[in-house]
């Protein structure tokens, strides 16, 4: 008797759930921040070495011959304020900052003017006196009548002119200006990854390059965190839990806020009558133009860089599109970073959308303007890879652990120059609330 067989497919209920091996892709899709890199600031910076944790550098302002006048007096003791009636030949005393007083000597001409009216009065210096660390005075003889009592105004400035020496006289007193020293500190940056031997063995069945990917992601995380330190860090010298030094480097936004506060502007809260109560599109451009011109007075490069958030880029594009004096180019790549180039009446401005400013809510309306060669990373210990070591000998002082731990280390800090060429705009994209 012959056997009969039925040929066909096997139903799903005819086999166990683990009958067929499931598929696991080895390629990992990584979600990255849109447009600019997380290290946009560091990518635009130079790099120098240092031999010390704390590093100092001198900087000297160019001679300007300008300054502000705090008050005007009729007595050398600065006790009787000037009110009116100044005539040609009368002696007056101008209270100024010591740094201004150090730029002028006896027999030197100077001009005092009002910022509001643009009117000015001419004088000749007869004496200069530094009273203390914050106060100095310039004694001067009026070379004209103070018609209208201009010198009683509260918005006075001084411009220093040439000397008017008598014939056969000696050279005037020398003027000496000392440089200003700045300092920062090198911070030890580090990041690591770790996995047990069993975990590594299992995951490399699916992806043989799993460990290499962990090393790469560790390095990327290390660089992104260091970028945050260079932007928002606050200077600190300290001792850590192990009794060793634990230092924190000053970030550039902190530096500008503390050392150049006159270059930090907030459009949304400014009390300036020109912007009070107005929308961003109505009033920000003239507000920006006036202050950006101040930054360009001290510019050293052909163009400036502006780090902004994605929200700010949208609003700035809307703003610039409505003004013919500003041209925004199509996105381009400059030193490896995607950006917009804004052609202004002054230095061109590269707008770089920084993911960190986009993600960090307090910075979403911030625009930081600088020039790339003015910032440098100072390295005490260069970036290095710290490989795994099996610490399994009693002399090591550690217990053996069946796991891998690797990472990256670097000791470095931020050096900055010419803060006058940098500035921070806040409230970018917001309306004025005053």
ZAMARGU-4260 file (C-alpha; in steps of 0.2 Angstrom, whole numbers, plus 5000, padded with zeros to 4 digits):
<rodrens>
0) 5000/5000/5000 | 5008/5016/4995 | 5009/5032/5006 | 5001/5048/5001 | 5008/5065/5006
5) 5000/5082/5006 | 5012/5096/5001 | 5009/5114/5005 | 5014/5129/5017 | 5016/5127/5036
10) 5003/5138/5045 | 5009/5150/5058 | 5001/5140/5072 | 5011/5125/5066 | 5027/5132/5074
15) 5034/5140/5090 | 5036/5159/5092 | 5055/5157/5091 | 5055/5146/5075 | 5062/5160/5065
20) 5077/5171/5070 | 5071/5190/5071 | 5082/5203/5062 | 5092/5216/5071 | 5100/5230/5061
25) 5117/5235/5065 | 5116/5252/5058 | 5111/5265/5071 | 5102/5281/5065 | 5109/5295/5076
30) 5098/5311/5078 | 5109/5326/5077 | 5106/5345/5080 | 5100/5354/5064 | 5112/5365/5054
35) 5126/5371/5065 | 5137/5359/5075 | 5137/5359/5094 | 5155/5365/5094 | 5152/5380/5083
40) 5162/5392/5094 | 5177/5380/5096 | 5177/5376/5078 | 5180/5395/5074 | 5194/5397/5087
45) 5212/5395/5087 | 5223/5385/5099 | 5238/5389/5109 | 5248/5380/5122 | 5251/5386/5140
50) 5263/5380/5154 | 5252/5385/5169 | 5235/5381/5175 | 5232/5400/5177 | 5238/5411/5162
55) 5239/5430/5161 | 5240/5441/5145 | 5242/5460/5143 | 5231/5471/5132 | 5233/5489/5129
60) 5220/5500/5122 | 5224/5511/5107 | 5226/5530/5111 | 5209/5538/5109 | 5210/5555/5118
65) 5192/5554/5123 | 5183/5551/5139 | 5167/5555/5149 | 5166/5570/5162 | 5157/5565/5178
70) 5155/5583/5185 | 5161/5601/5183 | 5167/5611/5198 | 5173/5629/5202 | 5185/5623/5216
75) 5200/5612/5215 | 5194/5602/5230 | 5179/5597/5219 | 5167/5604/5232 | 5157/5617/5223
80) 5148/5612/5207 | 5148/5623/5192 | 5130/5630/5188 | 5132/5645/5176 | 5142/5660/5171
85) 5158/5653/5164 | 5168/5666/5155 | 5184/5666/5145 | 5199/5664/5156 | 5190/5657/5171
90) 5197/5641/5179 | 5185/5625/5180 | 5189/5608/5186 | 5182/5592/5177 | 5180/5576/5187
95) 5185/5561/5176 | 5191/5543/5177 | 5209/5541/5181 | 5212/5533/5164 | 5206/5548/5155
100) 5217/5560/5166 | 5232/5550/5162 | 5230/5555/5144 | 5232/5574/5146 | 5246/5585/5153
105) 5248/5603/5157 | 5247/5616/5142 | 5237/5603/5132 | 5221/5609/5124 | 5205/5600/5127
110) 5187/5601/5121 | 5171/5597/5131 | 5155/5594/5122 | 5137/5589/5126 | 5131/5572/5119
115) 5113/5579/5117 | 5116/5595/5108 | 5133/5592/5100 | 5139/5610/5106 | 5156/5611/5114
120) 5168/5623/5124 | 5187/5624/5121 | 5199/5625/5136 | 5218/5624/5140 | 5224/5611/5154
125) 5233/5619/5168 | 5234/5604/5180 | 5230/5586/5182 | 5227/5577/5198 | 5223/5559/5202
130) 5214/5559/5219 | 5211/5540/5221 | 5209/5524/5211 | 5192/5530/5204 | 5193/5549/5204
135) 5204/5562/5195 | 5202/5579/5189 | 5207/5590/5175 | 5210/5609/5178 | 5206/5620/5163
140) 5205/5638/5158 | 5190/5642/5147 | 5195/5649/5130 | 5178/5656/5127 | 5162/5661/5136
145) 5150/5647/5142 | 5135/5654/5133 | 5120/5645/5138 | 5129/5636/5153 | 5133/5621/5142
150) 5146/5615/5155 | 5132/5612/5168 | 5125/5598/5158 | 5125/5580/5164 | 5130/5572/5147
155) 5148/5579/5145 | 5162/5571/5136 | 5180/5577/5133 | 5192/5576/5118 | 5210/5579/5121
160) 5219/5590/5108 | 5237/5596/5105 | 5249/5605/5117 | 5251/5623/5116 | 5269/5625/5123
165) 5278/5642/5125 | 5293/5645/5114 | 5310/5639/5122 | 5301/5628/5134 | 5305/5610/5139
170) 5296/5595/5133 | 5279/5592/5141 | 5277/5579/5155 | 5277/5562/5148 | 5261/5551/5147
175) 5263/5533/5151 | 5249/5520/5150 | 5251/5503/5157 | 5243/5488/5149 | 5228/5479/5157
180) 5231/5461/5162 | 5218/5448/5160 | 5218/5430/5166 | 5209/5414/5165 | 5212/5396/5171
185) 5213/5379/5163 | 5199/5367/5167 | 5201/5348/5167 | 5188/5342/5155 | 5184/5323/5154
190) 5171/5311/5149 | 5170/5292/5149 | 5160/5277/5144 | 5159/5260/5152 | 5151/5243/5149
195) 5153/5225/5156 | 5162/5212/5146 | 5146/5202/5145 | 5137/5218/5138 | 5151/5221/5125
200) 5151/5203/5120 | 5132/5202/5116 | 5131/5219/5107 | 5146/5215/5096 | 5136/5200/5089
205) 5124/5213/5081 | 5136/5226/5078 | 5155/5222/5078 | 5159/5241/5079 | 5149/5244/5094
210) 5163/5248/5105 | 5171/5260/5092 | 5154/5269/5092 | 5154/5271/5110 | 5171/5279/5109
215) 5165/5291/5096 | 5150/5296/5105 | 5160/5299/5121 | 5172/5311/5111 | 5157/5320/5104
220) 5149/5322/5121 | 5166/5328/5128 | 5167/5341/5115 | 5149/5347/5116 | 5151/5349/5135
225) 5167/5359/5133 | 5158/5370/5121 | 5146/5374/5135 | 5160/5378/5147 | 5168/5390/5135
230) 5151/5399/5132 | 5144/5399/5150 | 5158/5395/5162 | 5162/5405/5177 | 5180/5407/5184
235) 5183/5397/5199 | 5199/5391/5208 | 5195/5377/5221 | 5200/5361/5229 | 5190/5345/5225
240) 5184/5331/5236 | 5201/5322/5233 | 5211/5337/5240 | 5217/5341/5222 | 5214/5357/5212
245) 5197/5358/5204 | 5196/5373/5192 | 5183/5381/5181 | 5187/5392/5166 | 5178/5408/5162
250) 5166/5407/5147 | 5166/5421/5135 | 5147/5426/5138 | 5152/5427/5156 | 5167/5438/5152
255) 5158/5450/5141 | 5144/5452/5154 | 5156/5455/5168 | 5171/5465/5160 | 5162/5474/5146
260) 5144/5476/5152 | 5142/5492/5141 | 5142/5480/5126 | 5127/5470/5133 | 5110/5476/5126
265) 5092/5469/5129 | 5080/5475/5116 | 5065/5469/5125 | 5068/5478/5141 | 5078/5494/5135
270) 5070/5510/5141 | 5077/5520/5126 | 5063/5531/5120 | 5066/5525/5102 | 5061/5507/5105
275) 5050/5509/5120 | 5033/5499/5117 | 5038/5495/5099 | 5038/5478/5091 | 5054/5469/5085
280) 5050/5472/5067 | 5047/5490/5070 | 5062/5495/5080 | 5076/5482/5081 | 5085/5486/5066
285) 5090/5504/5070 | 5093/5499/5088 | 5105/5485/5081 | 5113/5496/5068 | 5118/5510/5081
290) 5126/5497/5093 | 5134/5486/5080 | 5143/5501/5073 | 5151/5503/5090 | 5157/5485/5089
295) 5164/5488/5072 | 5174/5503/5078 | 5186/5491/5086 | 5185/5477/5073 | 5200/5468/5067
300) 5194/5455/5055 | 5185/5457/5038 | 5169/5450/5046 | 5161/5446/5062 | 5152/5431/5068
305) 5135/5430/5077 | 5130/5414/5086 | 5111/5414/5087 | 5097/5402/5090 | 5085/5395/5077
310) 5071/5406/5083 | 5082/5421/5082 | 5087/5417/5064 | 5069/5416/5058 | 5065/5433/5066
315) 5081/5441/5059 | 5078/5435/5042 | 5061/5442/5042 | 5068/5459/5048 | 5082/5460/5035
320) 5071/5455/5021 | 5061/5471/5023 | 5076/5483/5022 | 5086/5485/5006 | 5102/5491/5016
325) 5104/5473/5023 | 5107/5459/5011 | 5106/5441/5017 | 5115/5428/5006 | 5109/5410/5004
330) 5116/5398/5016 | 5135/5395/5014 | 5149/5385/5022 | 5162/5395/5031 | 5177/5386/5040
335) 5166/5370/5039 | 5150/5378/5047 | 5134/5382/5038 | 5129/5400/5040 | 5121/5415/5032
340) 5131/5431/5027 | 5123/5447/5031 | 5130/5462/5021 | 5129/5477/5032 | 5135/5495/5030
345) 5150/5490/5042 | 5158/5473/5044 | 5149/5459/5036 | 5140/5447/5049 | 5140/5428/5048
350) 5125/5421/5056 | 5128/5404/5063 | 5113/5394/5070 | 5120/5386/5086 | 5111/5371/5092
355) 5115/5374/5110 | 5107/5392/5110 | 5092/5384/5102 | 5090/5370/5115 | 5095/5381/5130
360) 5079/5391/5133 | 5087/5406/5142 | 5098/5409/5127 | 5085/5407/5113 | 5084/5426/5111
365) 5102/5429/5113 | 5115/5434/5099 | 5133/5434/5103 | 5144/5444/5091 | 5163/5441/5090
370) 5178/5439/5078 | 5186/5421/5077 | 5204/5426/5079 | 5200/5435/5096 | 5196/5419/5104
375) 5209/5405/5108 | 5209/5389/5117 | 5224/5388/5129 | 5230/5370/5132 | 5239/5364/5147
380) 5236/5345/5143 | 5231/5342/5125 | 5216/5331/5121 | 5220/5313/5124 | 5212/5296/5124
385) 5212/5287/5140 | 5212/5268/5137 | 5205/5254/5148 | 5218/5246/5160 | 5215/5230/5169
390) 5219/5235/5187 | 5221/5218/5194 | 5237/5218/5204 | 5237/5221/5223 | 5250/5235/5221
395) 5238/5245/5210 | 5227/5249/5225 | 5212/5245/5215 | 5201/5229/5215 | 5199/5220/5198
400) 5183/5224/5189 | 5177/5214/5174 | 5172/5229/5164 | 5179/5242/5151 | 5180/5260/5156
405) 5188/5272/5143 | 5187/5291/5139 | 5194/5307/5135 | 5203/5321/5145 | 5210/5338/5141
410) 5215/5353/5152 | 5212/5369/5144 | 5205/5386/5146 | 5198/5401/5136 | 5209/5416/5131
415) 5200/5431/5124 | 5207/5448/5116 | 5199/5465/5112 | 5182/5463/5121 | 5177/5480/5113
420) 5174/5471/5097 | 5162/5459/5105 | 5144/5461/5111 | 5129/5452/5117 | 5111/5456/5111
425) 5097/5449/5121 | 5078/5450/5117 | 5081/5446/5099 | 5064/5442/5091 | 5054/5449/5106
430) 5044/5465/5107 | 5049/5479/5119 | 5039/5479/5135 | 5043/5496/5142
</rodrens>
